[in-house]
Amino acid sequence: MLSYKGVCMRRMCWLSKSGENGEKILHLQTAPNEPWRPYTAFRQFTVPDYQIPGGSKGWATYQKLLKAGWTLVPSARANEFSPLNTSDAYVDRE
């Protein structure tokens, strides 16, 4: 895992689940050599989503991880931090 002065650097990014114009959901990266994956793939980090109509998927988890020191990567720069194309990086089985 990438670290800076002994601190593990974990990343978050808001990416579309189904193409560039789709709804963005929170994606996580726990190591620099791993692809971005939906937050739901990391049960150890997630908290239940807020029950707000039209609310962002992963917003509650984002707030928790931001407070825990995770780094937010701008969506436009996500590919700079991933070894794979984000649209093909995983298969969501939910």
DAHUFEN-V326130 format. One record per residue. N is the residue number from 0. RES is the residue in three letters. D_CENTER is the distance of its C-alpha to the mean C-alpha in Angstrom with 1 decimal. Layout:
n = (N/N)
res = (RES/RES)
d_center = (D_CENTER/D_CENTER)
This chain:
n = (0/1/2/3/4/5/6/7/8/9/10/11/12/13/14/15/16/17/18/19/20/21/22/23/24/25/26/27/28/29/30/31/32/33/34/35/36/37/38/39/40/41/42/43/44/45/46/47/48/49/50/51/52/53/54/55/56/57/58/59/60/61/62/63/64/65/66/67/68/69/70/71/72/73/74/75/76/77/78/79/80/81/82/83/84/85/86/87/88/89/90/91/92/93)
res = (MET/LEU/SER/TYR/LYS/GLY/VAL/CYS/MET/ARG/ARG/MET/CYS/TRP/LEU/SER/LYS/SER/GLY/GLU/ASN/GLY/GLU/LYS/ILE/LEU/HIS/LEU/GLN/THR/ALA/PRO/ASN/GLU/PRO/TRP/ARG/PRO/TYR/THR/ALA/PHE/ARG/GLN/PHE/THR/VAL/PRO/ASP/TYR/GLN/ILE/PRO/GLY/GLY/SER/LYS/GLY/TRP/ALA/THR/TYR/GLN/LYS/LEU/LEU/LYS/ALA/GLY/TRP/THR/LEU/VAL/PRO/SER/ALA/ARG/ALA/ASN/GLU/PHE/SER/PRO/LEU/ASN/THR/SER/ASP/ALA/TYR/VAL/ASP/ARG/GLU)
d_center = (15.5/15.8/17.8/19.8/23.0/22.0/18.7/15.6/12.9/9.4/6.7/4.0/4.6/6.3/7.5/10.6/11.0/14.6/15.6/15.6/17.2/15.4/13.7/10.2/7.6/4.4/1.9/2.6/6.0/9.0/11.7/12.7/14.3/11.5/9.7/6.1/6.1/5.7/5.5/9.2/9.6/9.5/12.5/13.4/10.7/10.7/13.4/15.1/14.3/17.0/19.8/20.1/21.2/18.9/16.3/12.6/10.7/8.6/10.7/12.4/9.6/8.3/12.1/12.5/10.1/11.4/14.8/14.2/13.7/10.1/10.0/8.6/9.0/10.8/10.0/13.4/12.8/9.7/12.5/14.1/11.5/11.5/14.7/14.4/14.2/10.8/13.0/14.7/12.3/12.3/14.5/13.4/16.3/16.0)
